[in-house]
């Protein structure tokens, strides 16, 4: 029979056992055969085989061909049977054609002997026999099977366990090939690997309960079914899967579930149960001595759990109970500790699942690629949504139909998804439902603490929503609601009002809100209004009474921050706000003051960024609930209101209020203040802040130690007496203090406990900072912004800071570092940049946890102690430093350095630089900028781990070669003499900066090297910048505009077509900084035919880049993208248009550069 003829035959057997009968029939083969049968796996085992001759019967041939998996037990005498060798040859031929999966078991033999045909596997015995012509194929079969991952019995201590592992592996493989009644779920293998350890199958004496928890439609039931099929056979016949428990409601429903459980496990029909209590007693008495495997799928209330599995004592030793639910709180009641959270699918897996349901064979036509991504993004990784959307779109035959359907799905949830999520919503109590709808309509993405305050606590409701999988709370405390859940919540709001906008409790769509505001509609039921002004077609004037008539609690009128004007205004004389508003958020608020009546008594948050306010209100309002006041960039605001009664105020944000001249004295009574931002308030004339702690700080609602963050103006034109900050009393609850600005500080009375203090000033630093007695400090940051103040900072001891993890003393002109710094045994990071000491304490090498040291601009530093454990060492500007390592120990091979990052910028006086660098074999980042060498140290090529090399402003450097193959980033900006750069053919360079290297000639060999090996699968793109006045001829498709189009060759499937190289010619007559590091270039694919490259210059005069790399004159950027990049896929394109732009950041007033040309070259393999 032709071996290929049965590739589509329905499988008669699932597993075929191949073995040498005399060796293994009565041992491992019999045990394995039973284990497979116990798992319900149809297994072919020839008990009548005589293994005489070399002829394989038709029965055996068909059994092999019609099986899915062949288990080959290779024993000591396996190769002595030509029968076995012929069988193996046939099995491996089918395996090559991917028609058969092979699982080898090397039983009392080694794979090496099989691979090399040694000992009993030698085939020399057959050379003179009639079967000599088959020797080559037998050798190939033995060699191939020895390379397949399998089981080696000699490495297993317990044969029974080995057989069990093999049976489980085969069961899993069969299940993944053709799962029965469960469909195909991407990522199931990963779920099984994470869940298997929770089952603790090796523990036979304990009852284990595993909880599977996640939102509706995320795949919990499917995972439970896979677990059941994988492991329940070991518990047969005492196993039961109760599906969709949620649907069984009421007394009768619980009775039916109990009857089903008893019948399935006990194995006999039971009479009708009369009560749930009777059922509980029977379950406990009949199952208490049985080892059971029980799955309770989709439980949603305690009654169901108590009726079926209230206590672990209901089941016998070794039992396993698996519970799936959307409500994590149920596990707390049951005491379930092993909880597995099922999250949505990652992007790539989601696309795979969607394509399985949307397209025959799971393959999408190329023209549907973007639509597939769009559909997957709407589903946001929810498996049930991916399935529903896929089936919904499967029978649509045109792109236009798909686009129309996806447009609907973006606005209105699919009915099936609504059904899944509605059941979760209906399970909430009244307060939870109200909170759920508020989150869906206005608070999704906000911080938990902020939402709790706005909802008059709401802590229990938010926790409940999280436990019921309707929201997720991120590690940093923000609420995340899945997009489809949010969509369903908004649909519930519409349904409750019969889709009548003026009856809705929540409004969020501009097209509905605008007509209602125009008509002065009465909003009797409305609780929240969220209006995105960017969705408004034009400016709208309204009558303020429209708000006066409402019960509105949350008013949010917002826009993108780069839009400065409000599109919503009041008609003159009609101003008004809601009576009981808790949140007032109005970007660009148009009025000069808030309406003059008591509408703010219950307000929790005022957010009026970029407003036209000149003052907030008059008089002394009792704002006892106010926690946050944000008037950032309200430039006309001249005075701050009286805040003496805002006793709960935690944040006062006035950054950029340039007209602000004074703050009220009431700021001293803000006992709960945690953040004060007065940055860029350049009009402030004087300021005194006295921060005190109340005797009972918990009345602020702060249960943890208090954190204070203060930002003050830094402008030099402000009088030196601008600010006094005085701390009065024992601040026992102070956790973090951060002060940024031009201030004077009084610290005489400061005691207590804190974690962190940060003190940044442009002037002299008070010595009192280091005299504080905060013994549990973890971080101390004292910095003088400018180093020209000659007065040294007094630093005599660190004994008051024994627990420091991080220490920064910057630009303080410290002349001597105290010896007791060596006692800071917890210290991990140290920054002493900008100081005047000449040496460091010699015993600093004993700081076992110290990993990161920064000593930049310590110009008098002459030597370093032994610091072998460091990972980062930055010494930029240490112009008097002669040696990095102690020369006396350089020749000791036992010294091992862990340094990963080394900065030696402008350290020109180093001796034996090349030899010292050679010792640092683990370096990843090396900065040798501003050195005087003419060629780079030859030891650099020996650092095989090096990824980044900086050679900027090496004025005498003429040639760069001998680079390690590992190097990815080479920066050589401003090397005036550099005329030659050699990149080896196997280089890994992704970023090459040769800007302002005007001695460089346009070398076509360099261009070729830049893009060579670009088709490597580990590289997505390469970028280079170098001087040039015209696009090189190497780029054969050129344009003097900012874009060009090329037609791709008709044979675009040619495997030699490996990528596209783009050259962008840029001119600037004033310095710009192009932001050269990774991930700053934006690639946008529109309709698969346009690639847009955005260069993003930054103002050269900004403080961040002053003195760094910048561009003037003519330069060119060479950017390469391989065809297999995720950015583009050339094989699907007939033509390619490249557009190049300069994308300036917000606030960049002077457009300093322009693109004056571009070029494109198609790159073929072998160039």
N, C-alpha and C positions, 0 to 999 in steps of 0.2 A: 504494500500500500504506500502511496506517495505521502511522505511525512507532512507535506504542506497542505494536503487536502482536507485536513480536519480542523483548520484554524478557527472555524466558526461553528463547529459541532457543539451541541448542548452537552455540558459536562456530565458524565455518568458518575464519576468519582471525584471527590474533592482532593484526596491525597493518594499518591501511589508510593508504596514502600519498596525500595530497592535494597537488597541485602544479600550477604553470603550465608545461606541457611545453616550450614554446619557451625559457623562461628557465633551467630547471634539470634537464631530463631527462638530459642528458649530463654534468652536473657533480655537484652534491651529492646529487641523488636517486639516481643510479646507485651512488655510493659508499655511501650509507646503505642502499640496498636490499641490496647485497652484505654489508655488515657485519651486517645483521639476519639474513640467510640463514645466514651463517657461524656465528651463535649458535643456529641451529636454530629461528628464529622465523618462523612462517608469515606472509608479508607480501604484501598485495595491491598490485600496481603495474600500472596500466593502460597498457600500451605501445602500445595501438591507439587511444587517445582522440584525437579530432579537435577537441574543445572548440568545436564549432560549434552554435549555437543555445543554448536554455536548458533543454533536456529532458535529465533524468538517466535513463538506462536502468534497467530492473528489476535487471539484473545488478549495476550499480554501487550501486543502492539497497540491495540485499541484502548486498553486500560491506561497505558501511558499517555497516549494522544488525548484521551478524553478527561484527563485529570488536570487540576489547576496547579497543584504543588507536588513535586517529587522529593521525598525524603530519602537520601542516599546514605545508608549506614556502611561506611568504609571500614572494614575490619582487617585483621592481620593477613588473612588468606584471600581477600577480595580479588586481587589481581591474578590469583591462580586459576580463576574460573573464566574461560572465554565467554561463557554465558553472561556473567556479570559485566565483563568489559563491553560486550556488544550492547547490553542494556544501558550502560553508562554512556556509550557513544550516542545512542539514540536520544537519551535524555538531554545530553549537552547540545545536540543539534537543535532540538526544540527550544532549549533555553536561549540559544543564540538568536533564534527567530522571535524571541519574546512571547512564545506560546506556552511556556512552562516556567514556573518559579522553582528554583532548586534550593533545598536546605540540606547541607552536608553535615553528617555526624562522623567525626573521626574517633572511632571506638578502639581504644588501646593502641592507637597509632598516632604519628605526628603528621601534620600537613606537609612538613618539609620532606619527609620520606616519599609522600605521594607526589609532590611537585617534581622531585628530582629522580623518581623511580628508583629509589634505593631499597636495599634489603628485600623484603618479600614483594615489593612492588616493581622489582626489576623485570623488564620484559625480554631480557636476553634469551630466556627459555623458548621464546616463540620464533626466533630468527630463522630457524631451519624448518619450521612447521608449515603446514598448508595455509595457515592464517597470517603468514609473514606480510602479505600485502595490506593487512589491517593495522600493522604496528603503528604507523604514523598517526592515524586517527585515534587509536587508543592512547598514545602518548599525549596528544592534544587534549583529549577528554580528561585524563588524570591531571594534567597541568592546570587546566581551566578550573576544575572543581576545587583544587587545592587553594585557589585564589578567592573563593567565595567565602564570605563570613559565615561560620557555622559554630558547632559545639565541638570541643576537644575534651574527651572524657578524662584524659590524664590531668587536666587542670581543674576538675570538679571533684569536690570532696564527697558529695552525696549524689549517687546515681538517680535516686528517686526524685530529688529536687531538680536535677538536670532534665529528666523526662518531663516533669511538670512545666519547666520553663520552655521546653521545645513545644509542648502542646499549646501553651498559651501564645507563643509566638506564631504558630501556624494558625491558630484560631483568629488572631488579630489580622494576619495577612489575608486570610480568606475573607474576613469581614470587610477589610478595606478594599479588596478587589470587587466584591459583590455583596454589600450589606443588604440583608433581607429585611424588607418592610421598613427600613429606616432612612432611605435616601442617602445622598452623599454629602457629608459635611466636612468642609475644609478645616484643617487644624485639629481634627479629632485625635490624632496620634498624640499631639502635645497635651491635650486634656487628659488622656489616659495616663500619660507618664506622670503628670502632676497629681492625679487622683489615686493612682495605685498605691503609693506609700501610705496614704491616709487610711486605706482599708486594713493595713497591718495584718495581712493574711497569715503571717508566721505566728501571730499571737492567737492561740487556739482557746485560751481560757477566758478571755474577756469579750463582752459584747461591745462592738464598736458602732457608733452612730456617726454618719457623715452627712453634713448639710450642704446642699448645692443651692446657691442663692444668686439671684440676678433679676433684672427687669424682665417684664413680659416680652416674649418673642426672641429672647437672646439665645435660646437653644438648650435650656436646662433639661427639658424632657428628653431631647435627643441624646444628650450626654448620658443621662440616666439609663436609657435603653442600651447604649453601647456598653456601659458598665454591667448591666444585667446580662447581656449576651456573653460578655467576656468572662465573667466570674461566677455566675449563678450555677453553672453546671457542677461546680465543686460542692454545692449544697443540695443538689437534687436528691430526693424529690421535694425537699422542704424549701421551696422558693415561691415568691409571688411578686408580681408587678401590678400595682393598683394605679391605673392611669386616671388623670384628670379628676383628682379628688375634689377640686374646687366646685365642680358641677353638681356634686352630691350634697344637697342642702336639706335642712330640716331633720326631724327625728327619723323618718323613714329612710332618708338618704344615708344616714349614719348606720342604721341597721343593715342596709344592703351592703355597705362597705365591710362591715364586720363579718357578715355571712360569706362574702367573697373571700376574705382573708382566711377564715377557718376552713372553707372547702378546699382552697388551693393548697394549703400546707398540710392539713391533716389527711387530705385525699379522700374525703367522703362527703356526701351531701348532708347538710345540717337542716334540722327543722327550723321553722321561723323563730327568730328571736323576738322577744316581747319588749325588751327594753335595752337601752345602751349599756346600762350597768350590768345586765345579764351577759351581754356580749363581751364586756371588759373582763368579767370573771372567767368566762370560757376561754378567751384568748390567753389569759395568764395561766390557767390550769392546763390547757391542751398544748400550748407552745413553750411553756417554761422549761421543758427538758429537751427541746429540739433545737438543733443548730440550723437556723433559718437564714435565708437571704431575702430581705424584704425591701422593695422600693415603693415609697409613698410619693406619688408624683403630683406636684402642684397643690400642696396644702395651703390654705389661706386663712385658717382661723384655729383657735385653740381647741374648740369642740372636736374638730376632726382629728387633731393630734392626740387629744386625750382618749378618744374612742378607739384609736388604732395602735398607738405606741406611746402610752403615757410614761411608762417607766422601763428601764433596761431589764428589770427583773422579770418582765413578761416573756422574755426570750431566753433560750438556753445558751450555755457557754459557747463562745466562738461565733455567735450570730453576728450578722452585719445588717444594719438598718440604714437605708439611704433615703433622705427626705429632700425634695426639691420645693422651693417656695420663693415668692417674691418678697416675703416679709422676714427679715433677719431677726426681728424681735421674737418670733416663735422659737428660735433656737435658744435664746436666753432662758425661756421658761423650761425647756427640756434639758438644759445643761449641755447642749451640744458644743463641743470645743473645736472639733475638726470641721471648719466651714470653708467651702471652696466657692470663691466669687467668680462668676462667669461674666466676663466683660465683652463688649462688642468687638467685632473683627477689625484687624488692622486693614489699612487701605488696600494693599495688594490682595490679601485673602478675600476681602469683600468683593473686589472686582471678579475674582475667580468664581465665587459663589453665584454672583449675579449672572455671569455669562453661562453658567451651567443651566440656569432656568430660562434664560432669554434666547439662547441660540441652540440649535441642533448640534450636538457634539461639543458644546461648550466653547466654540470658536466664533469670535465676532468678526464680520467683514471689516476691512481697514477703514472704510468710510464711516463706520459706527463707533470708532475708537473714542472720540470725544463725548459722544452721547452715553457710552457705557460709563465713563468717568463721572458724567453729570448725574446719571441715575444712581450710581453708587454713592455719590456725595449726599444726595437727598436722603438715602437710607441710613447714612452715617454708621455703617457697620453692623446694623441690626439684622441678624440672619433672616428672621421671618419677613421683614420688609424687603430684603433683597429677593427672597423667593416670590413674594406677592408681586413686586414690581416686575420681576423677570417674566412671570407667567402672564401678567397684564400686558406686557409689551411684545410677547413672543409672536403673536399672530399679526402684528402690525407690519405692513409690507413696505413702508416708505419712511425716509428720514423725516419728512414733514409731519407724518403721523406721530412719530416718536417725539419730536420737538413739542408738538401740541399737547401730548399726553404728559410729558415731563413738566411742562408749564403748569398744568392743572395740579399735578402731584406736589409741586412746590407750594401751592396756595391752599389746597384742600387735601386733608389726609385720606388715603384709600380706606374704603369701608372696612376691609378686613383688619387693617391696623387699628382702626377706631375700636373695633370689637375687642381686640386683645387688650388695648390700653383702658377701655371703658371699665372693664372688670376690676382693674387696679383702682381706678378713681372711685368706683362705687363702694369699694371696701374701706374708704376713709370716713372718719367721723366729720361732723359739721365744721369744726375749727380747722381740721386738716385740709378739707376741701377748699375752704376759703384761702388758706395759705398757699395751697397748690396753684390755684388760679392766679393769685397775686404774683407768684414766682414766674409762672408761664407768661404773664402779660406784661410785667414790668421789672422784675427783680432777677431774672436769669443772668448769671455772670457776676452778681454783686457779692460782696463779702458777707459771711454769715453774721458777724457782729453788727454790721450796718443794718441788715435786714431785721435782725432781732430787735434792735432799737426802734426801727420804724414801725414794727408790728406790735409794740407794747410787750416786749419780750419775745414770744413766739418760739422760744427754744424747744419746747416739747414738740410742737408741730413740725419744725424743721427737722428735728431728729427723727420723728416718725416718718416723714417723707423719705428721708435717706434710708431708713431701715426697710421701707417698702419699695425700694429701688426706683423711686420716681425722681429723685435727684441724687447727685453725687457731690460730696464735699471734698474738695481738693486738699492736698497736704498743707497748702498755705491759707486754707480757710475760706475758699470761695465756692459758691453754689454753681453747679453745672447741671443743667437739665438737658437731656437728649433732645435734639431738634424735633423729632417726631412726637415726643411726649409734649413738648411745648406747643407744637401744632395742634395736637389733640386737645390740650387744655384750652386753647383759644376757641376751638370748635365747640367745646362744652359751654363756653360763655355765650357764643352765638345761639346755641340751641336753647339755653335758658331764657333768652329774650325773644324767641321766635324770629331770630335774625333781624330784629328791629334795633338799629344802632342806638337810638335815644333811650332804649330800655336796658341797654347793656350795663353791667357793673364796671366793665373795663373797656376802654377804647384805646386802640393803638394804630389804626390805619388812617393815614392822612386823608385819603379820599372819602372816608366816612366822617372824620372829625370836622373838616373844613366847612361843609354845608351846615352842620349843626351849629358851629360857632357863628357863621354868617347870619343865621336866622334867629340868633339869640334864644336857642332852644333851652328849655328847662330840663336839667339832668337830675331828676329826683332820685334815680337809682345809682347814678354813677359814683364809683369809688376811686377809680384811677384813670388818668388820661396821660398817654405817652405819645407825644407828637414829634416826629422827626422832621425838622424844618427843611432838610435837604430834599424831602419828598413833596414840598409845597411848590407849586408852579410859580407863585408870585407872592408879594407882600400882602398880608391880610390885616385889616383893621377890625377890631371887635369891640363890643360894649362890655365893660367890666362886670356888669350885672349878671352876665351869663355864668360867671363863677359864683357870685353871691347866692344864686338860687340852688346851688348844688350841695350835695353832701360829700364833695370831693375831699379825699384824704391825701392822695398822692398826685401831684401835678408835675409832669416832666416835659419840658419843651426844650429840645436839645438839637445840636447840630455837630457836624465835624469841626474839629478845633481850628482847621485852616480857614473856616468861614467866620468872619468877625461880626457880622451884623445879624440882628434878629429879623425874622420874617413875620413875626406876630407882634402887633402893636394895639394899643388901646385908642379909641376915639378920645380926644381931649375931654376932660371932665367926667369921664365914665369909668375911671380906674376902679378895680376891685379884685379881691382874691377870695378863695373859699373860706368859709367860717372856721372850719375845723381841720385845716390842712396840717399834715405831719411832714410831708416832703414838698419843698418848694425848690424845684430845679428849673431854672430858666436861663439858658445861655444867651448872652447879649441882651439882658433885661433892659427894656427901652426907656423906663422912667428914671427920673432923677432921685426919687425916694419911694419907699414902699407906702402903700395906702395907710392913712393915719387912724387906724382903729384896731381893736384888740383881736385881730384875726390870727395872731401868731402865738396865742397862749399855749397851744399844744404842739407847737412845731418842734420837730426833732432835728431836721436838717435844712439848712438854707444854702443853696448852691447857685450863685449868680455870677458865674465867671464871665469876664469880658463885658460887664454891664455898663450902662450909662449913669450909674448911681453917683450922686454927689454926697449923699448921706443915706444911711440905711433907714433910720427912724429917729423921731424926736422923743425925748423923755426917757423914762426908766421903765421898760417893759419887763414883766415878770415871765422870763423865758426859762422856767424851771425844767423843761424837757429838752431844751436845745443841747445837742451834742456836737454838731459840726456846722461851722460857718465858713463858707468858701466864697470869697469875692476876688479871686485871682484875676489880675490884669484889668481891674476896674480902675482905669487911669484917672478918672475924674473924681474919685472918692478922696475927700480931704480929711475927714475925721472918722474915727471909729466910734460906734455908739457905746452907751453905758452898758456894760456887761455884768454889772455887779450881781444881778439876779440869775444869770446864766450859770448856775452853780454846778451843772453837769457837763459844761462845755469841755470837750476833749481835743478838738482840733480847731485852730484859728488860722486860716490860710489867706494871706493878703499879698502874696508874691506879685510883684510887678505893679502894685498900686503906687505909681510914681508921684501922684498928687498928695498922698497921705503925709500929713505933717506931724501928727501926734497920736499917741494911743492914750486912752483914758486910764486914770489911776486905778480903775476897777480891775485891771488885768491882774493886780496882785492878789485878788481874791479867787482866782480861777484854780481852785484846789485840785481839780481833776484834769487840768491841761496836760496833754501828752505830746502835742505837736504845735509849734508856733513857727510860721514861715513868713518872714518879712524881707525875703530876698528881693533886691532891686527896688526897694521902697526908698528911692533916693531923696525924697523930699523930707524925710524925718529929721527933725531938728534936735530933739533930745528924747531919751528913752531910759526909763529905769524899770527894771523888772525884779520884783521880789517874789520868789516862788517859795511858798510855805506848804507844809503838810499839816492837814487837820489831824486832830487826835484820833478820829474815827475815819480813816481813809476809805473804808469799805462802803461808806454811804454814796460814794461815787459809782458804785457798781463794779469797781476794779478789784478782782479777787486775787490777781497775781501782783507781783511787785511792779511798781510804777516805772514806766519808761518815758523819758522826756527827750524830745528832739527839737532843737531850736536853730533856725536859719535867720541870720541877720544881715544887713547890708554890708558890703565890702568896699564901697566906693571911697577913694582916698580923699575926696573933697569934704567928707564929713568930719566934723571936729573930733579930736581924739577923746573928748569926754562924752562922746555920743551915748555910750551905754554902760550902765552898771547892772550886773546880774548878781544878786545876793541870795544865798540860800540860808534860810533861817530855821534852826531847829534840827532835830534828829530825823532824817528822812529814812526811816526804817524800811519803807516800801519802795525806795528808788531802785530801779533795775538798770536803766541805761540813760546816760546823759550825753547828748551830742550838741555841741555849740559851734556854730559856724558864722564867723563875721568879725567885725571890728568892735571889740568890747574891752571893758575892764571887769575884773572878776574878784569878788570878795568871798573867801572861802573859810573864814575863821571858824564858823560854827558847823561846818559840814561834816557830819558823821553818819554812820548807818551801814547798809549793805548794798552793793551794786555789782553788776557784771561787767560794765563797759563804761569808759569815759573817753570822749573824743573832744579835743579842744584845738580849734584851728583859728589862727589870727594873723593879721598882716603886721602886727606890732610885737612888742615885748611880751613874753610869756611869764606869768607869775610863778615864782618858785614854789608857791604853796601847793601846786598841783601834785608834786611828788611827795608831799607830806601828809596826804590823806591817809586815813586808816581804814581802807576798804579791803579787808584781808582776802576776800574771795573774788577780787577782780580777775576777769579772764582776758580783758583787752584794755590796753592803754594807748591812746593815740594823741600825741601832742605835736603840733606842727605850726611853724611860722611860715606863712605863705612866701614871704620874701626873706632872703638870706643876708640882706645888706646891713641889718642891725648888728653891730659888732659886739654888743654885750652878751657874754656867754650865759647860758642857762645853768643854774646851779643844780647839779645832779650828784648827790653824794652817796646814795644808797637805794637799793631796791628791796630792802627788807620788808617794806610795807606791802609788797606785791608778790607773795610767794606762789600764788596760783596762776600767774600770767601764762596764757597760751600765745598771745600776740603782743608785741611791744614795738611801738613806732615813736621815735623821737627825731623829728626831721627839721633841718635848718635851724638848729638851736645853738650852734657854735660850741657844743660840748667839747671841752679840752681833755677830759679824762673819763673813761668809762669805769665805774666802780667795780671792784673785784667781786663783790657779792652778786653780780649778774650770773656768775657761774653756779649759783645756788637755785636758779629758777629752773628746776628739773622738769617742769611741765611745758617749758617754752618751745613752741613750734615755729613761729615766724618772728623775725627780727629785722627792723628797718632803722638804721642809724645814719641815713643819708644826710649830706650837707653839714657835717660836724667837723671839728678841728683836732680830734685826737690823732696821735701818731701810731699807736699800737692798741691792740685789744688784749684783754686778759688771757694769758696763756692757757688757763684751764677751761676755756670755753669749749674745747674739744670734748669735754666730759658731759656736755649737755646732750643726752642720748636721744631726745625727741626733736632737737632742732633740725629742721629740714630746709628752711627758706631764709636766706640772709640777703639783705640789700644794703650796700654801703656806697651808693652813688655819690659822686662829688665830694668824697672825703679826701681832699687834695693833699693833706699832710700825712696820710696813712702810708707807712713804709713796709709793713709786714703783717702777715696773717697768722693766727694760730692754726694748729692742725684741725681741720674740719672735714674729716673723711666721710661723715654721714650725710652731708648736705645733698639736697636734690637740686636746689636753685641757688645760685650765687651771682649777684649783679654788682659790678664794680665800676660802672661807667664813670669816667672822669676822675678816677683815682690816679692822678698823673704822676705821683711819686712812688707808686707801688712797683717793686722790682720783681717780686716772685709770687706766684699763686700757691705753690706747694713748697714745703720746707726742703731745700736742696739736700739736706743731710739724710733724708729718708727716701729720696727719689729712686735710689738704686735698690731698695728693698722690695722684692717681688710680693711680699706678703701684704703690702698695703693695697687695699682695694677701695676705690672711690665710687660713690653712688651718684655722682653729679649728673643731672639730666640737662640742666640749663645753665649756661655760663655767659655772662656779659662782661666783656673787656673793652668796651668802647672807650677810645682815647686813653688807653693804658699803654703808652708808647715806650716806657722805660723797662719793660719786662726783659729779663734775661732768660735764655734757653726756652723761649716761647714754644718752639716746635716740640722740644722734648717733653715739656710739661703737659702740653695738650695731648701728647701720645698716651699719657697715663690715664686719661679720662675716657675710657673705652665705652662708657654707657651714654655719652652725650647725645642729646636730641637737638638741642638749640645752642648755637655758638655765635656770639657777636664779637667780631674783631674790627669794627668800624673805627675810622680815624687813626689807623696805624700807618707806619712809614715803610712797610716792606714792599718790594717790587714784585714778588711772586708770593702766593699763599704758602704757609708752612706745609712741607711735604707730608707731615704726620696726619694732616686732615683726611687724606685718602684712606687711612687705616681705621678711622672711626666709622664702623660699618652701621651704626645705629643713627648717624647724624641725618636729620631731616631739614633743618633750617640753618643757613649760613649767611650772616650779615657782614658785608664789607663796605658799607657806605662811607664815602668821603675818604677813602684811602688814596690820597693824592698822587702817590708815587707808584701805585700798582699798575703794572703794564700787561700782565697776562694772568688768566685764570684757567688752570687745567689741573688734572689730577683730582677730580671730585669723586667722592664715594658714590656708588650706585644708588644708595638709599636716599640721597638728597632730593627734597621736593621743592624747597623754597630757597632761591638765591637772590639776595638783595645787594646790589653794587651801585647804588645811586651816587652820582657826583664824583666818580673816580676819573679825574681829569686826564690821566695818562693811559688809561686802559684802552688797548686797541685789539686785544685778542681774547676770546672766550671759547674754550673747547668743551663741547658736551659729548660724552661718549655715546655710541649708538644705543646702548642699553640703559640710558639715563632715566631717572624718574622725575625730572623737573616738571613741576606744575606751574610755578610762578617764577619768572625771571625778570628782575628789575635792573635795567641798564640805563635808566633815565639820567640825563645830564652827563653822560659819558661821551663827550663830543669828539673824542679821538677814535671812536669806533667807526669802522667802515661797514657799509651795507654788504654783508657777506652772505651769499646765497646758501653756503654750507651751513651757516648758523640757522637760517630760516628753516632749512630742511631738518636740522636736528631738533628745533623747537617743536616741530609737529611730528617727528618720527616717533614710532612706537605709540602714537596717540591712540591707536586702535586697541591698546591693551584694555582688558575689561576692568582693570583696577583704576583707570583714569577716566574721568568724565570730560575734562577739558584742560587745556593748557593756556596760560596767559603770559605774554612778554611785553615789556615796555622799553623802547630804546629810541635814540635820536633818529630823525629822518625828515627830509624836506619833501619827499615824494613817495608815493606808493611804489615799492620795488616791482620790477618787471616779473618777479617770481609769481606775483598774483595776477593771473592773466585775464581776469574779469574786473575792470577798473571803472571808477566813476569819480567825477569831481563833485558829486552831490553827496548827501548823507545816506543814500541807499543805492542798491544795484540789484538787478535781477539776472539770474542765469537759468538756462534750460539744461536739465540734467540729461545725460546720455540715455538713449532708449534702452540699452542693456543695463538697467540700474540694479539688476540682481547679480551683476558681476561681483564675485566675492572679493575682487581686488579693490573695489571702491570702499575706502575705509574712513573717509571723513571730509570735513570742510574746514579750511583755514580762512580767517577774515583778518584784513589789515585795516585799521582805522587811523587816519592821519589827523592829528589835532594840532592847532596853533593857539598859543596864548602869549600876549604881550605883558601880562602880569602874572605873578605866581599863583598856581592852583595846586591843590593836592588831590590826586585821583583816587585816593583810598585803595591802595594796592592789595591788601590782604584778601584771603579767600572769601568767597560767597558775597562779593559786592557787585557782581554783574548779574543783571536780571535778563533771563531768556524767556521770551513769551512766544508761544506758537499759536498763531491765529489761523484757523481753517487749514492747518497743516501746510501753509505755503509762505508764511511770513515769520522771520526770526528777528526780534528786536533786541538790540544790545544797548543797554543803558549804562554809560559811564557816569559815575557819581562824584563830581568834584566837591571838595570842601574848601571853605575860605582859608587861604594860607595864613591870614592874620589871626585866626582863632588861636587861643592859648594852647589848645590841644596839640596843634601841629607846628607851633612856632619852632623854627630851627630844624624841622624834620624834612623828609623828602618833599620836594615840590617841583612843579613843571613850569618852565617858561620856554619860549621859542617853539620850534617844531619837534613833535614827537609822534611816534606811531605805536599803536597797540596791536599785537598779533595774538589772535584768539583762535584756538583750535578746538573743534568738537568732533569726536569720533561718531561713526554712524550708529553704533550700538548704544549711544548715550541715551539716557532717559529724557534728554531735552528735545532731541529731534530723531526722526527715523527717516533717513533719506530714501530708503527703499520704497516708501509709499508716496514719494513726491515725483512729479513730472517737472516742476520748476520750483526754484527757490528764490525768494526775495529777502535780502538782508537790509534792515534799517538800523542806523546807528544814531544814538542821541546822547546829548549831555543832559543829565537829570540833576538839576540843582536842588539842594535841600531847602526846606522852609526857611524864610528869612534871609536867603542869599540874594542880596540886592544887586551886586555888580556881576554881570555875566562875563567872566574873565576869559573864557576860552571858546573855541568853535571848532567844529569838525569841517575840514576842507576837502576831504576825499576818503574813498574806501576802495578796497579790492577784495576779491574772493578767489580762492583756488580750490578746486576739487582734488582731494588727495587720494592717490591710489597706492595700494600695497607695493612695497619694493622701491618706492621713490627714495 
